């Protein structure tokens, strides 16, 4: 699976969800409808602590459905 074929979901304590997608070579983070561009390094800074066992946050990756 390529980076632009999936959506990354960060599920935070309290029911908050952030999504990250790669579109046209740019990572886009969406939180509560607010979209922000982020670099690959910023994405890693969000994912790595969660994968290391940070409590209260989980990560899910889902393949995008092609239309």
C-alpha positions as CSV (number, residue, x, y, z in Angstrom):
1,X,0.0,0.0,0.0
2,X,1.3,3.4,-0.9
3,X,1.1,6.5,1.3
4,X,-1.6,8.2,-0.9
5,X,-3.8,5.0,-0.8
6,X,-4.5,5.2,2.9
7,X,-5.9,7.3,5.7
8,X,-4.3,7.4,9.1
9,X,-6.6,7.9,12.1
10,X,-5.5,9.0,15.5
11,X,-8.1,8.2,18.1
12,X,-7.6,10.4,21.2
13,X,-9.0,10.0,24.7
14,X,-12.3,11.7,25.0
15,X,-13.5,10.7,21.5
16,X,-11.4,13.1,19.4
17,X,-10.2,11.9,16.0
18,X,-7.5,13.3,13.8
19,X,-7.1,12.1,10.2
20,X,-4.0,12.3,8.1
21,X,-4.0,11.9,4.3
22,X,-1.4,12.3,1.6
23,X,-2.7,14.3,-1.4
24,X,-0.6,15.6,-4.3
25,X,2.6,14.9,-2.4
26,X,1.5,16.8,0.7
27,X,0.4,15.4,4.1
28,X,-2.9,16.9,5.3
29,X,-4.0,16.7,8.9
30,X,-7.7,17.2,9.7
31,X,-8.9,17.9,13.2
32,X,-12.6,19.0,13.8
33,X,-12.8,20.1,10.1
34,X,-9.6,22.2,10.3
35,X,-7.0,21.2,7.7
36,X,-3.3,21.7,8.2
37,X,-0.4,20.8,6.0
38,X,2.4,18.8,7.7
39,X,5.7,17.4,6.7
40,X,6.7,13.8,6.8
41,X,8.8,14.5,9.9
42,X,5.9,16.0,11.7
43,X,3.8,13.0,10.9
44,X,6.5,10.7,12.3
45,X,6.6,12.9,15.5
46,X,2.8,12.2,15.9
47,X,3.0,8.4,15.1
48,X,6.1,7.3,16.9
49,X,5.1,8.1,20.5
50,X,1.8,6.3,19.9
51,X,3.5,3.2,18.6
52,X,5.9,3.3,21.6
53,X,2.9,2.9,23.9
54,X,1.6,6.4,24.7
55,X,-1.6,5.9,26.7
56,X,-4.9,7.4,25.6
57,X,-4.1,7.5,21.9
58,X,-4.4,4.8,19.3
59,X,-3.6,4.7,15.5
60,X,-5.6,3.0,12.8
61,X,-4.8,2.9,9.1
62,X,-7.5,2.2,6.5
63,X,-7.2,1.8,2.8
64,X,-9.1,4.4,0.8
65,X,-12.0,3.2,-1.3
66,X,-11.4,4.0,-5.0
67,X,-14.3,5.7,-6.7
